[in-house]
Amino acid sequence: MKKQIGFLLAASLLAVTAVAEEVRCRSGVVTGGSFSTEKPSIQNENPLEYPADYRQKAFAAVEFRLTPGRALSIHDYSLTVDGNKYPAIAIRRGRETFSMTGDKIAPASSGQTVTVLFLLDGNKLGSGYGGLSAELCANFPPEKSSRCRIRLENGSIY
């Protein structure tokens, strides 16, 4: 019985630590982030618009719950991981398919999220098994509130 309680306690602690912490940013709240070497589906994809041709590509998705009245585009944020800065390449509303567009995207309903997709150099990430620490950087002034630290979990980008 004590072994079962210990196992349940350990499992519940792991479940609690697996939940992403929300982080305030200029546009609202970052509700989660993940990265994977598996490429998600992207509408209107034009590989010629990718900023770099990495031998091993990785993708990071950062999900936002926007402040009412706000919208995002791929031009608003960049992502810095281990001192390397990466631009956004696609965006989506809710669980729609990512779209490679420069248009601003706003939530269609209250509580719906907007996710921005970044292309990373997979060769510079290391193993990343425990996740990655990253800095989300607003690309436009003012400097105040333009950067926030986020955690990217290793897993699929659905």
Backbone bond lengths (Angstrom), bond angles and torsions (degrees), N, CA, C in turn:
res aa  C-N    CA-C-N  psi(-1)  N-CA   C-N-CA  omega(-1)  CA-C   N-CA-C  phi
1 M - - - 1.453 - - 1.530 110.80 -
2 K 1.348 117.02 -42.40 1.462 120.05 179.78 1.521 110.76 -64.43
3 K 1.341 116.82 -36.73 1.462 120.56 178.51 1.527 110.48 -64.14
4 Q 1.345 116.39 -39.83 1.465 120.24 179.55 1.528 110.51 -65.57
5 I 1.313 117.58 -41.92 1.464 121.28 179.04 1.524 110.06 -64.51
6 G 1.339 116.40 -43.06 1.463 120.43 177.94 1.523 111.55 -61.72
7 F 1.327 116.33 -42.30 1.460 120.41 178.87 1.522 110.61 -64.28
8 L 1.339 117.43 -45.03 1.464 120.87 179.20 1.524 111.64 -62.82
9 L 1.327 116.94 -39.87 1.459 121.24 178.56 1.526 110.13 -64.09
10 A 1.323 117.70 -45.63 1.468 121.55 178.97 1.524 110.57 -62.80
11 A 1.320 117.54 -42.81 1.464 121.25 179.75 1.523 111.20 -64.41
12 S 1.330 117.36 -39.58 1.465 119.48 179.67 1.525 111.39 -68.94
13 L 1.328 118.28 -35.10 1.463 120.97 176.78 1.517 110.78 -66.11
14 L 1.329 117.60 -39.74 1.467 120.59 176.71 1.520 110.79 -64.39
15 A 1.316 117.05 -39.36 1.461 120.27 179.20 1.520 110.95 -64.43
16 V 1.317 117.59 -39.56 1.463 121.23 179.75 1.519 110.53 -66.28
17 T 1.318 118.21 -42.01 1.463 119.98 -178.27 1.525 111.91 -73.25
18 A 1.333 118.49 -18.07 1.456 120.75 179.53 1.527 111.98 -78.16
19 V 1.327 118.27 -16.94 1.456 121.80 -179.68 1.521 109.06 -75.24
20 A 1.325 116.26 129.11 1.463 120.81 -178.86 1.523 110.27 -71.82
21 E 1.313 115.42 141.45 1.451 121.24 177.09 1.522 108.65 -85.50
22 E 1.337 116.74 134.10 1.451 120.37 177.70 1.522 109.48 -73.95
23 V 1.334 116.10 139.85 1.456 122.07 -177.71 1.525 108.61 -126.46
24 R 1.317 116.50 127.61 1.471 120.90 177.73 1.517 109.58 -71.41
25 C 1.320 115.19 141.04 1.460 121.66 175.66 1.524 107.98 -141.75
26 R 1.291 116.03 178.29 1.463 121.64 -176.35 1.533 112.47 -57.43
27 S 1.320 118.16 -36.71 1.464 122.07 -174.71 1.518 114.25 -88.98
28 G 1.323 117.05 -10.69 1.460 121.09 -177.24 1.507 109.87 151.64
29 V 1.340 115.87 -116.51 1.460 121.56 -178.20 1.528 109.15 -133.82
30 V 1.323 116.34 133.19 1.463 121.01 170.59 1.521 105.76 -82.51
31 T 1.327 116.54 119.30 1.464 120.53 -176.17 1.518 112.81 -97.81
32 G 1.332 117.58 -10.38 1.454 119.67 178.52 1.517 111.71 174.60
33 G 1.308 114.22 165.25 1.457 120.16 178.16 1.512 109.79 -156.94
34 S 1.320 115.98 144.98 1.466 120.32 177.84 1.519 108.99 -146.95
35 F 1.326 115.41 162.97 1.456 120.27 175.68 1.515 109.52 -141.14
36 S 1.335 114.72 155.88 1.459 120.63 -178.02 1.523 109.05 -162.12
37 T 1.319 116.36 156.19 1.461 120.13 172.17 1.528 110.28 -87.03
38 E 1.328 116.23 -7.65 1.462 121.00 177.16 1.529 108.79 -82.41
39 K 1.313 115.95 122.38 1.464 121.27 -176.16 1.530 110.87 -77.62
40 P 1.339 117.02 127.72 1.467 118.80 176.13 1.530 110.75 -77.28
41 S 1.295 116.84 164.21 1.459 121.96 177.38 1.530 109.57 -69.33
42 I 1.337 116.00 134.83 1.466 121.24 -178.46 1.533 108.81 -132.08
43 Q 1.346 116.77 121.69 1.465 121.90 175.18 1.525 109.02 -75.81
44 N 1.320 116.18 155.28 1.468 122.28 176.57 1.522 111.59 56.20
45 E 1.313 116.67 28.79 1.457 119.82 -174.66 1.525 111.40 -69.53
46 N 1.328 114.62 133.76 1.452 121.99 175.20 1.521 107.17 -133.78
47 P 1.345 117.94 95.84 1.467 120.51 -177.55 1.528 113.90 -56.74
48 L 1.322 117.66 -21.33 1.466 120.37 178.32 1.530 111.58 -67.91
49 E 1.340 116.65 -18.99 1.459 120.62 178.52 1.524 112.74 -87.30
50 Y 1.336 117.62 -7.15 1.465 119.66 176.34 1.521 108.76 -61.94
51 P 1.307 117.06 139.95 1.466 119.88 -176.15 1.525 114.27 -69.62
52 A 1.317 117.79 -21.42 1.467 120.56 -177.53 1.524 109.23 -155.18
53 D 1.299 115.53 155.15 1.455 120.97 177.85 1.529 108.47 -106.22
54 Y 1.312 116.30 84.33 1.458 121.32 -178.57 1.518 110.13 -77.52
55 R 1.339 116.56 144.62 1.471 120.22 177.26 1.519 110.11 -64.44
56 Q 1.319 116.66 -41.80 1.470 120.73 176.44 1.522 107.68 -121.54
57 K 1.319 115.33 110.41 1.459 120.28 -179.38 1.523 109.90 -87.52
58 A 1.314 114.89 143.48 1.459 121.97 170.90 1.525 106.14 -130.56
59 F 1.304 116.21 156.63 1.455 121.49 -177.36 1.522 108.82 -127.25
60 A 1.320 116.04 138.97 1.469 121.47 176.84 1.516 108.02 -123.30
61 A 1.310 116.08 135.53 1.466 122.17 177.56 1.525 108.56 -116.96
62 V 1.319 116.31 129.27 1.461 121.91 177.63 1.527 107.26 -118.61
63 E 1.329 115.09 122.71 1.458 121.46 -175.60 1.527 110.46 -100.38
64 F 1.321 116.21 132.88 1.463 123.46 -178.09 1.520 111.19 -118.01
65 R 1.323 116.78 141.90 1.467 123.13 163.14 1.523 103.71 -106.48
66 L 1.313 116.25 108.21 1.462 121.15 -170.72 1.526 112.75 -79.51
67 T 1.320 115.10 149.80 1.452 121.89 171.17 1.532 106.60 -63.50
68 P 1.354 118.68 139.12 1.473 119.95 -179.75 1.531 111.63 -51.51
69 G 1.330 114.97 135.46 1.453 121.42 -179.86 1.524 114.11 90.59
70 R 1.326 117.51 -7.89 1.473 121.27 -179.28 1.524 110.47 -92.27
71 A 1.333 114.72 157.30 1.462 123.10 174.72 1.523 107.12 -141.70
72 L 1.322 116.88 160.88 1.467 121.79 179.69 1.521 110.38 -127.92
73 S 1.341 115.06 154.84 1.459 121.15 169.75 1.528 107.58 -135.46
74 I 1.310 116.27 173.31 1.463 120.03 179.84 1.525 111.73 -69.25
75 H 1.321 116.82 -10.77 1.466 121.05 -178.72 1.525 113.36 -89.54
76 D 1.324 118.03 -8.22 1.467 121.39 -173.09 1.523 114.70 -78.61
77 Y 1.337 117.87 -35.19 1.463 120.65 -174.25 1.522 111.62 -132.75
78 S 1.315 114.98 153.06 1.460 122.64 167.14 1.530 106.38 -125.31
79 L 1.312 116.04 166.30 1.453 121.59 -176.51 1.523 108.29 -124.96
80 T 1.328 116.64 129.96 1.459 120.98 177.50 1.518 109.04 -111.54
81 V 1.337 115.91 124.61 1.462 122.69 178.40 1.526 107.06 -129.00
82 D 1.323 116.74 123.96 1.471 122.12 179.92 1.529 112.43 51.56
83 G 1.322 116.80 40.94 1.456 121.78 177.38 1.519 115.20 79.69
84 N 1.327 118.43 0.17 1.465 122.79 179.00 1.523 109.55 -104.25
85 K 1.333 116.53 127.70 1.458 121.86 -176.33 1.529 109.83 -96.93
86 Y 1.358 115.76 133.03 1.455 121.81 -176.82 1.526 110.21 -127.60
87 P 1.341 117.71 132.94 1.464 120.64 177.68 1.527 111.30 -84.30
88 A 1.316 115.05 162.16 1.462 120.91 175.44 1.527 109.15 -77.81
89 I 1.340 116.13 149.63 1.468 119.85 179.26 1.524 113.01 -121.86
90 A 1.344 118.27 -19.25 1.464 120.12 -177.74 1.531 109.05 -156.10
91 I 1.326 114.99 167.73 1.470 121.31 -176.42 1.525 108.60 -149.73
92 R 1.333 116.10 156.09 1.472 119.88 175.85 1.523 110.32 -150.21
93 R 1.306 114.77 158.48 1.465 123.19 175.42 1.519 106.89 -103.98
94 G 1.330 116.77 131.22 1.464 120.53 179.11 1.511 111.40 57.34
95 R 1.327 117.51 -128.83 1.466 123.32 179.99 1.526 111.58 -107.11
96 E 1.338 116.78 19.80 1.457 120.27 176.61 1.527 109.78 -63.83
97 T 1.315 117.14 173.07 1.459 122.18 175.04 1.521 108.68 -73.19
98 F 1.338 117.10 143.28 1.456 120.43 175.59 1.518 109.47 -60.61
99 S 1.337 116.08 148.60 1.450 121.73 177.68 1.522 109.44 -129.15
100 M 1.321 115.92 134.48 1.455 121.03 177.73 1.526 106.64 -88.68
101 T 1.319 115.10 85.29 1.454 121.93 -177.54 1.521 109.64 -138.08
102 G 1.302 116.44 152.19 1.461 121.26 175.54 1.511 111.76 -92.91
103 D 1.340 116.97 0.14 1.465 121.16 -179.21 1.522 111.40 -68.21
104 K 1.322 115.34 151.89 1.459 121.04 174.13 1.523 108.57 -76.71
105 I 1.337 116.01 139.88 1.459 122.44 -179.83 1.529 107.76 -119.53
106 A 1.328 115.92 131.44 1.459 121.42 176.61 1.525 107.69 -121.22
107 P 1.327 116.65 153.48 1.470 119.02 176.76 1.525 110.47 -61.25
108 A 1.325 116.96 141.31 1.462 121.17 178.89 1.525 111.47 -79.00
109 S 1.337 116.36 -22.80 1.464 120.35 -179.66 1.526 109.42 -146.23
110 S 1.295 115.42 163.40 1.464 121.16 179.14 1.526 109.69 -61.49
111 G 1.306 116.86 132.79 1.458 121.37 178.64 1.517 114.24 89.77
112 Q 1.335 117.63 -13.82 1.463 119.52 178.75 1.530 109.18 -72.86
113 T 1.313 116.41 145.57 1.459 121.21 -177.57 1.528 111.24 -100.85
114 V 1.319 114.37 164.33 1.463 122.83 172.74 1.525 106.05 -124.57
115 T 1.327 117.27 132.29 1.465 122.14 -177.62 1.520 109.80 -117.47
116 V 1.336 115.81 133.28 1.458 122.39 178.84 1.528 107.86 -108.49
117 L 1.341 116.68 134.87 1.457 123.16 -177.48 1.531 109.96 -106.71
118 F 1.325 116.12 132.32 1.458 122.92 -179.91 1.522 109.35 -117.71
119 L 1.330 116.94 144.20 1.453 122.54 174.51 1.524 108.20 -98.00
120 L 1.349 116.96 124.70 1.458 122.49 -177.41 1.527 110.40 -115.78
121 D 1.320 115.92 157.17 1.463 121.90 173.68 1.529 107.56 -83.55
122 G 1.318 116.41 104.05 1.460 121.51 -177.20 1.514 113.85 -60.54
123 N 1.328 117.78 -26.80 1.464 121.31 179.24 1.522 112.71 -69.53
124 K 1.315 117.97 -19.34 1.464 121.60 -177.68 1.522 113.15 -100.16
125 L 1.328 117.92 5.39 1.462 120.74 -175.18 1.516 114.00 -93.42
126 G 1.299 119.69 -15.23 1.459 120.29 -173.89 1.515 108.89 70.90
127 S 1.316 116.54 -156.42 1.466 119.69 -177.86 1.520 111.35 -74.93
128 G 1.323 118.15 -42.26 1.452 121.50 178.25 1.512 114.68 61.85
129 Y 1.347 117.44 15.57 1.463 119.75 -176.61 1.517 112.39 -59.16
130 G 1.312 117.53 -37.09 1.460 120.44 -179.25 1.507 113.25 -88.75
131 G 1.323 118.33 6.40 1.447 122.22 -177.89 1.519 110.06 102.88
132 L 1.311 115.44 172.20 1.456 121.63 -179.02 1.517 110.60 -126.26
133 S 1.303 115.66 144.92 1.457 121.37 171.57 1.521 106.49 -91.92
134 A 1.320 117.35 134.28 1.464 121.40 -178.00 1.520 109.61 -139.38
135 E 1.313 114.80 163.39 1.459 120.91 175.56 1.523 107.66 -119.87
136 L 1.313 115.70 122.30 1.452 122.18 176.69 1.524 106.76 -88.95
137 C 1.330 117.00 122.84 1.470 121.50 -173.28 1.522 110.17 -119.97
138 A 1.346 116.12 123.88 1.462 120.05 173.56 1.530 107.79 -69.95
139 N 1.309 116.82 136.33 1.461 120.92 -175.96 1.525 113.87 -84.53
140 F 1.331 117.84 -7.04 1.453 120.96 -176.90 1.527 110.82 -126.18
141 P 1.336 117.21 150.16 1.472 120.97 179.23 1.523 110.13 -66.08
142 P 1.306 118.91 164.88 1.457 127.48 7.97 1.527 111.68 -81.37
143 E 1.305 115.94 158.70 1.461 122.55 -178.01 1.527 112.01 -64.18
144 K 1.347 116.24 -34.40 1.466 120.46 179.81 1.530 109.01 -57.91
145 S 1.282 116.78 132.06 1.473 125.69 179.66 1.529 112.65 61.65
146 S 1.329 117.09 25.59 1.460 118.34 -177.92 1.528 113.39 -91.42
147 R 1.350 117.96 -8.26 1.466 120.77 -178.58 1.528 110.12 -132.51
148 C 1.332 115.35 142.68 1.458 119.68 172.79 1.522 109.17 -147.97
149 R 1.322 115.83 146.17 1.472 122.49 178.50 1.522 108.37 -85.57
150 I 1.337 115.31 133.70 1.460 120.79 176.99 1.513 109.73 -133.90
151 R 1.299 115.61 165.34 1.465 122.57 178.36 1.523 108.19 -113.49
152 L 1.326 115.96 131.07 1.459 121.82 176.01 1.517 108.16 -106.58
153 E 1.311 116.23 120.58 1.455 121.34 179.56 1.520 109.85 -85.53
154 N 1.321 116.44 141.92 1.455 122.20 178.33 1.524 107.99 -76.56
155 G 1.315 117.24 114.25 1.449 119.95 -179.03 1.514 110.91 176.34
156 S 1.292 116.23 -177.61 1.462 119.91 -175.57 1.533 111.05 -74.34
157 I 1.315 114.60 152.09 1.454 122.15 174.38 1.520 104.91 -106.91
158 Y 1.289 116.88 103.40 1.470 120.71 -174.84 1.499 111.49 -88.21
